[in-house]
Amino acid sequence: MCVALAIGAACSTVPSPAAPGRAPLPRKCTVQGIEARCGSLAVPENRDRPGGRQIRLRVVVLPSRAEKPLRDAFTYLAGGPGGAATDHVSAAASIWGDVLARRDIVLVDQRGTGGSNPLECPLPTTPPETDEARRAYVRDCLAGLEADPTRYGTSQAADDLEAVRKALGYRSLNVYGTSYGATVAQVFVNRHSRSVRTVVLDGGTLLDIPFYERYAANGAAALEQVRRRCAADRACRSAFPDWSATLLELIERWNETPVQLSRSVRLSGDGLASVVQSMTLSAHSAASIPLAVSRAAAGDLRTLTRFVGAGGSSRSVMYWTIMCSEPWVGLDARGPGGTYLDGATTAALESFATVCPLLPRATQRASDWRRPTTKAPVLALVGGADPQDPVSNLAGIAAVMPRSRVVVVPGYGHAIGQYGCLGRLAVRFVERGTAAGLDASCARKIPIPRFSLG
């Protein structure tokens, strides 16, 4: 199998490392204002056919300031599915810059994203609004692919990261995974445990807990925390005494008659619920929920509109391949019901039911999806009000990861590693190589954003 760092050529030889832990990439580069080393790693699209189609993985290395860096690099795995790690070069240098005192930081775009053979459906000339139109759009997209979409999953991404580690000459990796990246991190542990020195799971769920099984209940629990915080805050309680009941009324009313937010965006009640759920992902946007709901009920949609996305499903083929094939997603799961997100959850599952039968199903190895068993140190960062990956989704982690430590930040939502002291905490964890005795008291002192009152 030809595995080499290359620029231009499909496969060329990498120079021997000039120092332990650092194999030079072909060229210096500046990414988002940060000096780095850039290159690409050629790997087989299908590792069962190493002589077949080759794809390239975009690799960016932020070199350590040390003369002789340690041979265990720090690597960041982006969320999504569909995020590209190299889009976060500046953030990585800012949040974890102290890592560079002794280690390189390595960023690899997951195959199918960013600069790693991205697979995207073209923008539709007319947004598909019916199930048949959506199916036709997906069929046309798949017919135009020069790729095997079944080879763009999480397991392949884990093997790609291992190939990068070997090519760059690192003994092991300190793996930091955010959101879906925490899923990749766990699969990497399952497939390449000997290559792992430490793991940080930022907004992660254990692999055997189906995402959609708990989606509505977790989202409702997060919104309930917002309601209680508002009720305990004199100014919020006075300004918005009935906002949570008003939200339920709006969902019912807008399901009967959707609201036109703009020329191209109509919002149903279930769409409103999805917007509110997305607002609970961040403590900062959650602080605007009572205001947005109360103003919307009065006919003023401006606050709400700020939090409404562009709409439509993802154009990433890799996203659909993963979501339609991998067991952690839990497309067959059904929640307990009785939440404000019931309709929105049903709509999401129906969208998958429309698209997924059109995609070839990737074969899954059951061992990839068990709870990772590792003696490597693990630090789990959890928002106390995370609507997707709350601390309950990590129940039992100590049984399979005996050197794990769970740190909860009260009132915060999803993927929180950029807030307050958490970046420094992660760096200290990596430096120490253990979570035992790690002082994480600062995490409970990160201030929760105040409610927006208008």
C-alpha positions as CSV (number, residue, x, y, z in Angstrom):
1,M,0.0,0.0,0.0
2,C,1.4,3.4,-1.0
3,V,1.2,5.8,1.9
4,A,3.2,9.0,1.5
5,L,3.0,12.7,2.1
6,A,2.8,14.4,-1.3
7,I,2.2,17.7,-3.1
8,G,1.3,17.3,-6.7
9,A,2.4,13.7,-7.2
10,A,0.0,11.0,-6.2
11,C,2.7,9.3,-4.1
12,S,6.2,10.4,-3.2
13,T,8.6,9.6,-0.4
14,V,8.6,11.6,2.8
15,P,12.0,12.8,4.0
16,S,13.2,11.1,7.2
17,P,12.4,13.0,10.4
18,A,14.9,15.8,11.2
19,A,14.1,15.4,14.9
20,P,12.2,12.9,17.0
21,G,8.5,13.4,16.6
22,R,8.6,15.7,13.6
23,A,8.6,14.5,10.0
24,P,8.8,17.6,7.8
25,L,5.9,18.3,5.6
26,P,6.7,19.3,2.0
27,R,6.2,23.0,2.4
28,K,5.8,25.9,4.8
29,C,2.5,27.6,4.7
30,T,0.4,30.2,6.4
31,V,-3.1,29.2,7.4
32,Q,-5.5,31.7,8.9
33,G,-2.4,33.8,9.8
34,I,-0.7,31.0,11.5
35,E,2.7,29.6,10.3
36,A,2.5,25.9,9.7
37,R,3.5,23.0,7.5
38,C,1.0,21.8,4.9
39,G,0.7,18.8,2.7
40,S,-1.4,15.9,1.7
41,L,-1.3,12.2,2.5
42,A,-2.3,9.7,-0.2
43,V,-4.3,6.7,1.0
44,P,-6.5,4.1,-0.7
45,E,-10.2,5.0,-0.9
46,N,-10.8,1.4,-0.2
47,R,-8.2,-0.2,2.0
48,D,-9.4,-3.7,0.8
49,R,-8.1,-2.7,-2.6
50,P,-4.9,-0.9,-1.9
51,G,-4.0,-0.7,-5.6
52,G,-7.2,1.1,-6.4
53,R,-8.3,4.7,-6.3
54,Q,-6.2,6.9,-4.1
55,I,-7.5,9.9,-2.3
56,R,-5.6,12.7,-0.5
57,L,-6.0,13.8,3.1
58,R,-5.2,17.4,3.8
59,V,-2.8,17.7,6.7
60,V,-1.7,20.9,8.5
61,V,0.9,20.7,11.3
62,L,1.5,23.5,13.7
63,P,5.1,22.8,14.7
64,S,6.2,22.8,18.3
65,R,8.5,25.5,19.5
66,A,10.7,22.9,21.1
67,E,14.0,22.0,19.5
68,K,13.2,18.3,20.0
69,P,9.4,17.9,20.3
70,L,7.9,15.0,22.1
71,R,6.8,12.1,19.9
72,D,3.2,12.3,20.9
73,A,1.3,15.0,18.9
74,F,-1.9,16.7,19.8
75,T,-4.7,16.2,17.2
76,Y,-8.2,17.8,17.0
77,L,-11.2,16.0,15.5
78,A,-13.9,18.2,14.2
79,G,-17.6,17.8,14.7
80,G,-20.4,17.4,12.2
81,P,-20.3,14.9,10.6
82,G,-18.9,17.2,7.9
83,G,-16.6,19.6,9.8
84,A,-13.1,20.0,8.4
85,A,-10.4,20.2,11.1
86,T,-8.1,22.5,9.2
87,D,-10.8,25.2,9.3
88,H,-9.9,25.5,12.9
89,V,-6.2,26.3,12.7
90,S,-6.5,29.7,14.3
91,A,-8.7,28.4,17.1
92,A,-6.4,25.5,17.8
93,A,-3.4,27.8,18.1
94,S,-5.4,30.1,20.4
95,I,-7.1,27.6,22.6
96,W,-4.4,25.0,22.9
97,G,-1.4,27.1,21.9
98,D,0.5,26.1,25.1
99,V,0.7,22.5,23.7
100,L,3.2,23.8,21.2
101,A,5.8,24.3,23.9
102,R,6.5,20.6,23.7
103,R,4.3,19.0,21.0
104,D,3.1,19.5,17.5
105,I,-0.6,20.1,16.8
106,V,-1.8,18.0,13.8
107,L,-5.0,18.7,12.0
108,V,-6.4,16.3,9.4
109,D,-9.5,17.0,7.3
110,Q,-11.7,13.9,7.5
111,R,-12.1,12.2,4.2
112,G,-15.1,13.7,2.3
113,T,-14.6,17.1,3.9
114,G,-12.5,20.2,3.5
115,G,-9.3,19.5,1.4
116,S,-9.7,15.7,1.8
117,N,-11.5,14.6,-1.4
118,P,-14.7,16.6,-0.4
119,L,-17.9,15.0,-1.6
120,E,-20.8,17.5,-2.0
121,C,-24.0,17.5,-3.9
122,P,-24.3,20.6,-6.2
123,L,-26.5,23.4,-5.1
124,P,-30.0,22.7,-6.5
125,T,-31.4,25.2,-8.9
126,T,-34.7,24.9,-7.1
127,P,-34.8,23.8,-3.5
128,P,-36.5,20.3,-3.4
129,E,-39.7,20.7,-1.3
130,T,-41.3,17.3,-1.8
131,D,-40.1,13.9,-0.9
132,E,-40.0,12.9,-4.6
133,A,-38.0,16.0,-5.5
134,R,-35.5,15.3,-2.6
135,R,-35.1,11.7,-3.8
136,A,-34.5,12.8,-7.4
137,Y,-31.9,15.4,-6.2
138,V,-30.0,12.7,-4.2
139,R,-30.2,10.2,-7.0
140,D,-28.7,12.7,-9.5
141,C,-26.0,13.6,-7.0
142,L,-25.0,10.0,-6.4
143,A,-25.0,9.3,-10.1
144,G,-22.4,12.1,-10.6
145,L,-20.0,10.9,-7.9
146,E,-16.6,9.6,-8.8
147,A,-16.2,7.9,-5.4
148,D,-17.6,5.0,-3.4
149,P,-19.6,6.7,-0.7
150,T,-19.5,3.6,1.5
151,R,-15.8,4.3,2.1
152,Y,-16.4,7.7,3.8
153,G,-17.4,6.7,7.3
154,T,-16.0,7.0,10.8
155,S,-14.0,3.8,10.8
156,Q,-12.2,4.8,7.6
157,A,-11.5,8.2,9.2
158,A,-10.0,6.5,12.2
159,D,-7.7,4.5,9.9
160,D,-6.7,7.6,8.0
161,L,-5.7,9.3,11.3
162,E,-3.5,6.3,12.1
163,A,-1.9,6.5,8.6
164,V,-1.1,10.2,9.2
165,R,0.4,9.3,12.6
166,K,2.7,6.7,11.0
167,A,3.6,8.9,8.1
168,L,4.7,11.7,10.4
169,G,6.6,9.5,12.7
170,Y,4.7,10.1,15.9
171,R,4.7,7.3,18.6
172,S,1.2,8.2,19.8
173,L,-1.5,10.8,19.7
174,N,-3.3,13.0,22.2
175,V,-6.8,13.0,20.7
176,Y,-9.2,15.8,21.2
177,G,-12.7,15.2,19.7
178,T,-15.6,17.7,19.8
179,S,-19.2,16.5,19.3
180,Y,-19.1,14.0,16.4
181,G,-15.3,14.3,16.7
182,A,-15.7,12.6,20.1
183,T,-17.4,9.7,18.3
184,V,-14.4,9.5,15.9
185,A,-12.1,9.6,18.9
186,Q,-13.8,6.6,20.5
187,V,-13.7,4.6,17.3
188,F,-10.0,5.5,17.0
189,V,-9.5,4.0,20.5
190,N,-11.3,0.9,19.4
191,R,-9.3,0.4,16.2
192,H,-5.9,1.8,17.3
193,S,-5.7,1.7,21.0
194,R,-1.9,1.4,21.1
195,S,-1.6,4.8,19.3
196,V,-3.5,6.7,22.0
197,R,-1.7,8.5,24.8
198,T,-4.7,10.6,26.1
199,V,-8.2,11.4,25.0
200,V,-10.4,14.5,25.5
201,L,-14.1,14.0,24.7
202,D,-15.8,17.5,24.4
203,G,-19.5,17.0,24.1
204,G,-19.4,13.3,23.5
205,T,-21.8,10.3,24.0
206,L,-20.7,6.7,24.6
207,L,-20.9,4.8,21.3
208,D,-23.6,2.3,22.3
209,I,-26.1,5.0,23.1
210,P,-28.2,5.8,20.0
211,F,-28.3,9.6,19.4
212,Y,-31.9,9.9,18.3
213,E,-33.2,7.6,21.1
214,R,-32.6,10.4,23.6
215,Y,-32.7,13.4,21.3
216,A,-36.1,14.7,22.3
217,A,-35.8,13.9,26.0
218,N,-32.3,15.4,26.2
219,G,-33.4,18.5,24.4
220,A,-36.5,19.0,26.6
221,A,-34.3,18.6,29.7
222,A,-32.0,21.3,28.5
223,L,-34.9,23.7,27.8
224,E,-36.2,22.9,31.3
225,Q,-33.0,24.2,32.7
226,V,-33.4,27.4,30.8
227,R,-36.9,27.7,32.2
228,R,-35.8,27.2,35.8
229,R,-32.9,29.7,35.4
230,C,-35.3,32.3,34.1
231,A,-37.7,31.6,36.9
232,A,-35.0,32.1,39.4
233,D,-33.8,35.3,37.8
234,R,-35.9,38.2,38.9
235,A,-35.5,40.3,35.8
236,C,-36.1,37.4,33.4
237,R,-39.1,36.2,35.4
238,S,-40.6,39.6,35.4
239,A,-40.1,40.2,31.7
240,F,-41.1,36.8,30.5
241,P,-43.4,35.1,33.0
242,D,-45.1,32.7,30.7
243,W,-42.6,32.2,27.8
244,S,-42.3,28.4,28.1
245,A,-46.1,27.9,27.9
246,T,-46.2,30.4,25.0
247,L,-43.6,28.3,23.1
248,L,-45.9,25.2,23.2
249,E,-48.8,27.4,22.0
250,L,-46.7,28.7,19.1
251,I,-45.6,25.2,18.1
252,E,-49.2,24.1,17.9
253,R,-50.4,27.2,16.1
254,W,-47.5,27.4,13.6
255,N,-48.0,23.7,12.8
256,E,-51.5,24.6,11.7
257,T,-50.4,27.8,9.8
258,P,-46.6,28.1,9.2
259,V,-45.1,31.6,9.5
260,Q,-43.3,33.3,6.6
261,L,-40.0,34.5,8.1
262,S,-38.6,35.8,4.8
263,R,-39.3,35.4,1.1
264,S,-37.7,32.0,1.0
265,V,-38.2,30.7,4.6
266,R,-41.4,29.4,6.1
267,L,-41.4,28.1,9.6
268,S,-43.7,25.5,11.0
269,G,-44.2,24.8,14.7
270,D,-41.8,21.8,14.5
271,G,-39.4,24.0,12.7
272,L,-39.7,26.5,15.6
273,A,-38.9,23.7,18.0
274,S,-35.8,22.8,16.0
275,V,-34.7,26.4,16.1
276,V,-35.1,26.6,19.9
277,Q,-33.3,23.3,20.3
278,S,-30.4,24.7,18.3
279,M,-30.4,27.8,20.5
280,T,-29.9,25.5,23.6
281,L,-26.7,24.2,22.1
282,S,-25.0,27.4,23.3
283,A,-25.4,29.1,26.7
284,H,-25.1,32.4,24.9
285,S,-27.9,31.8,22.4
286,A,-30.0,30.0,25.1
287,A,-30.0,33.3,27.0
288,S,-32.1,34.8,24.2
289,I,-34.8,32.1,24.1
290,P,-37.4,33.7,26.4
291,L,-37.0,37.0,24.5
292,A,-37.2,35.4,21.1
293,V,-40.3,33.4,22.0
294,S,-42.1,36.3,23.7
295,R,-41.5,38.6,20.8
296,A,-42.5,36.0,18.2
297,A,-45.8,35.6,20.1
298,A,-46.3,39.3,19.8
299,G,-45.6,39.2,16.0
300,D,-42.1,40.5,16.1
301,L,-39.9,37.8,14.5
302,R,-36.6,39.7,14.3
303,T,-35.0,38.1,17.3
304,L,-36.0,34.6,16.3
305,T,-34.9,35.1,12.7
306,R,-31.3,35.7,13.9
307,F,-31.1,32.1,15.0
308,V,-32.7,30.5,12.0
309,G,-30.3,28.7,9.7
310,A,-30.4,28.7,5.9
311,G,-32.6,25.6,6.0
312,G,-32.4,22.5,3.8
313,S,-30.5,19.3,4.4
314,S,-26.7,19.0,4.3
315,R,-25.2,18.6,0.8
316,S,-22.3,16.5,2.2
317,V,-22.4,13.0,0.9
318,M,-20.2,11.9,3.8
319,Y,-22.7,13.3,6.3
320,W,-25.5,11.2,4.7
321,T,-23.4,8.1,4.4
322,I,-22.5,8.2,8.1
323,M,-25.9,9.2,9.4
324,C,-27.7,6.5,7.3
325,S,-25.3,3.7,8.1
326,E,-23.7,3.9,11.5
327,P,-25.5,2.5,14.6
328,W,-24.6,5.3,17.0
329,V,-27.2,7.5,15.1
330,G,-30.1,5.3,16.1
331,L,-32.5,5.9,13.2
332,D,-34.7,3.1,14.4
333,A,-35.0,4.5,17.9
334,R,-38.1,6.2,19.3
335,G,-38.1,8.5,22.3
336,P,-40.5,8.4,25.2
337,G,-42.7,11.2,23.8
338,G,-44.4,14.1,25.6
339,T,-41.7,16.7,24.8
340,Y,-41.7,19.9,22.8
341,L,-39.4,18.2,20.3
342,D,-41.5,15.2,19.5
343,G,-42.7,16.6,16.1
344,A,-39.3,17.9,15.2
345,T,-37.7,14.6,16.0
346,T,-40.2,12.7,13.9
347,A,-39.6,15.1,11.0
348,A,-35.9,14.6,11.2
349,L,-36.3,10.8,11.2
350,E,-38.7,11.1,8.2
351,S,-36.1,13.0,6.3
352,F,-33.6,10.2,6.8
353,A,-36.3,7.7,5.8
354,T,-36.6,9.6,2.5
355,V,-32.9,9.8,1.7
356,C,-31.2,6.8,3.3
357,P,-32.7,4.0,1.1
358,L,-31.0,5.7,-1.9
359,L,-27.5,5.4,-0.4
360,P,-25.5,2.2,-0.5
361,R,-25.1,0.9,3.0
362,A,-21.6,0.7,4.4
363,T,-20.7,-2.6,6.1
364,Q,-20.1,-2.0,9.8
365,R,-17.7,-3.9,12.1
366,A,-19.5,-4.5,15.4
367,S,-16.4,-4.1,17.5
368,D,-16.0,-0.5,16.3
369,W,-19.2,0.5,18.1
370,R,-18.7,-1.0,21.5
371,R,-17.9,1.2,24.4
372,P,-14.2,1.7,24.2
373,T,-12.2,-0.1,26.8
374,T,-8.9,1.7,27.4
375,K,-6.5,2.4,30.2
376,A,-5.5,5.6,28.5
377,P,-6.3,8.8,30.5
378,V,-9.7,10.3,29.4
379,L,-11.0,13.8,30.1
380,A,-14.7,14.3,29.3
381,L,-15.9,17.9,29.2
382,V,-19.7,18.2,29.5
383,G,-22.1,21.1,29.4
384,G,-24.5,20.9,32.3
385,A,-27.3,21.9,30.0
386,D,-26.2,20.1,26.8
387,P,-29.3,19.2,24.8
388,Q,-27.6,16.5,22.8
389,D,-24.8,14.9,24.7
390,P,-25.5,15.5,28.4
391,V,-23.6,13.8,31.3
392,S,-26.2,11.0,31.4
393,N,-25.0,9.9,28.0
394,L,-21.6,9.1,29.7
395,A,-23.1,6.9,32.4
396,G,-20.9,4.0,33.1
397,I,-17.8,5.5,31.5
398,A,-15.6,4.6,34.5
399,A,-16.3,0.9,34.0
400,V,-14.6,0.9,30.6
401,M,-12.3,3.8,30.9
402,P,-11.0,3.5,34.5
403,R,-8.6,6.5,34.1
404,S,-11.4,8.8,33.0
405,R,-12.6,12.1,34.6
406,V,-15.8,13.8,33.8
407,V,-15.9,17.6,34.2
408,V,-19.3,19.3,34.1
409,V,-19.8,23.1,33.4
410,P,-23.1,24.2,34.9
411,G,-25.5,26.0,32.6
412,Y,-23.4,25.5,29.4
413,G,-24.5,23.6,26.3
414,H,-22.7,21.6,23.7
415,A,-19.0,21.5,22.8
416,I,-17.7,23.8,25.4
417,G,-13.9,23.5,25.3
418,Q,-13.4,27.0,24.1
419,Y,-14.9,28.6,27.1
420,G,-13.2,30.0,30.2
421,C,-10.4,27.8,31.7
422,L,-11.3,24.7,29.7
423,G,-8.6,25.1,27.1
424,R,-5.9,25.5,29.7
425,L,-7.4,22.5,31.6
426,A,-7.1,20.3,28.5
427,V,-3.5,21.4,28.0
428,R,-2.7,20.6,31.7
429,F,-4.3,17.2,31.3
430,V,-2.2,16.4,28.2
431,E,1.0,17.7,29.9
432,R,0.4,15.6,33.0
433,G,-0.8,12.5,31.1
434,T,-3.3,11.8,33.8
435,A,-6.7,13.1,35.0
436,A,-5.9,12.0,38.6
437,G,-5.4,15.0,40.8
438,L,-6.3,17.5,38.0
439,D,-7.7,20.6,39.6
440,A,-10.9,21.3,37.6
441,S,-12.6,23.6,40.1
442,C,-12.4,26.5,37.6
443,A,-14.9,24.8,35.4
444,R,-17.7,25.4,38.0
445,K,-16.8,29.1,38.1
446,I,-17.3,29.9,34.4
447,P,-20.1,32.6,34.4
448,I,-23.4,31.7,32.7
449,P,-24.5,34.4,30.2
450,R,-27.2,36.7,31.5
451,F,-30.6,36.6,29.9
452,S,-31.3,39.0,27.1
453,L,-34.2,41.2,28.1
454,G,-34.6,43.3,24.9
